[in-house]
Amino acid sequence: MIEDFIRGIPKAELHVHLEGTLEPALMLELGRRNGVDPPAAADAQAHTDCAFDDLAHFLRVYYAGVNVLRTERDFHDLTAAYLERARADGVRHAEVFFDPQSHVPRGVSFDVVVNGIAGALDEAERAWGMTSRLILCFLRDLGPQAAADTLSMALPRRDVIAGVGLDSAEAGHPPSAFADVFAAARAAGLVAVAHAGEEGPADYVWEALDALHVRRIDHGVRAVDDAALVARLVRERTPLTMCPLSNLYLQVVRSLEEHPLKRLLDAGVRVTVNSDDPAYFCGYLADNYLAVQQALQLSAADIRTLARNSIQASLLPATRIQELLAEIDAFAAGFGMTA
């Protein structure tokens, strides 16, 4: 019964990298389509087995995979495949990341990437009513100047790009280095989010809040190490977009039983559950909910809170947020849950 409840409850996904939804079968199909050699056998096996030594190992395999993405059709098909999976998991709204810096240097134009993704997002809204927002991520290991150059390409596409984020290798790349480019993005009307506190320390979460003025923290696992930070997150209602299976497979936590999600949730932090790079971490959104529910003995009330948090932490307008919260409560009532 809990699995039906988890899969069916309306929810949003706020932390998913479209390039990380590239399943091995689609990767091979796109490689054949574009005449691109498949990744090395060891990389392909790591992808299939979700077996990574750490974040650096995963990123090497991940960037090898994106080489098959070349055309607008490729980005459309990648996005459409993810949206089908998300719909089956009860996702009513998705806020998706993409990494133009992993494509433009390969000769794939910014507009090819954006147009392919946006086309699939539009189709999902017309067909199913699934809304979405597109968030451009800067690759932090490429530095702030490369991020600024990427922002200049993005600004003419504010019709489809809602925000900016910061991802890739975290250690040694503090958020504060990107303060200027994030200030420029915010001045242009783009919402700011950032990965922090995954492999980096709790101090990086403070920096993302104070130097980048982010609306959400992506991951934020290490926030649990700092009681003052937890108190701030509660006080300011700053969401954490946590990704349990990603944290497990990248050895951010040794086991899901040790994951801080429940402790942070009980402390009053606006925690959400997400899939990150589901094709590489053996699980889409509902799989993450199920895994953490079993490991941390989450109640149905906890699941409803997580679903409500996902909607409240989204970039949706207030009226739509209230509509979806009402849908969540009605769904829960159908399972015999009272307010």
Stockholm file with secondary structure:
# STOCKHOLM 1.0

chainA/1-339         MIEDFIRGIPKAELHVHLEGTLEPALMLELGRRNGVDPPAAADAQAHTDCAFDDLAHFLRVYYAGVNVLRTERDFHDLTAAYLERARADGVRHAEVFFDPQSHVPRGVSFDVVVNGIAGALDEAERAWGMTSRLILCFLRDLGPQAAADTLSMALPRRDVIAGVGLDSAEAGHPPSAFADVFAAARAAGLVAVAHAGEEGPADYVWEALDALHVRRIDHGVRAVDDAALVARLVRERTPLTMCPLSNLYLQVVRSLEEHPLKRLLDAGVRVTVNSDDPAYFCGYLADNYLAVQQALQLSAADIRTLARNSIQASLLPATRIQELLAEIDAFAAGFGMTA
#=GR chainA/1-339 SS CHHHHHHHSCEEEEEEEGGGGCCHHHHHHHHHHHTCCCCCHHHHHHHHHTCCSSHHHHHHHHHHHGGGCCSHHHHHHHHHHHHHHHHHTTEEEEEEEECGGGTGGGTCCHHHHHHHHHHHHHHHHHHHCCEEEEEEEEEGGGCHHHHHHHHHHHGGGTTTEEEEEEESCCTTCCGGGGHHHHHHHHHTTCEEEEEESSSSCHHHHHHHHHTSCCSEEEECGGGGGCHHHHHHHHHHTCCEEECHHHHHHTTSSSCGGGCTHHHHHHHTCCEEECCBSTTTTTCCHHHHHHHHHHHHTCCHHHHHHHHHHHHHTSSCCHHHHHHHHHHHHHHHHHTTCCC
#=GC SS_cons         CHHHHHHHSCEEEEEEEGGGGCCHHHHHHHHHHHTCCCCCHHHHHHHHHTCCSSHHHHHHHHHHHGGGCCSHHHHHHHHHHHHHHHHHTTEEEEEEEECGGGTGGGTCCHHHHHHHHHHHHHHHHHHHCCEEEEEEEEEGGGCHHHHHHHHHHHGGGTTTEEEEEEESCCTTCCGGGGHHHHHHHHHTTCEEEEEESSSSCHHHHHHHHHTSCCSEEEECGGGGGCHHHHHHHHHHTCCEEECHHHHHHTTSSSCGGGCTHHHHHHHTCCEEECCBSTTTTTCCHHHHHHHHHHHHTCCHHHHHHHHHHHHHTSSCCHHHHHHHHHHHHHHHHHTTCCC
//
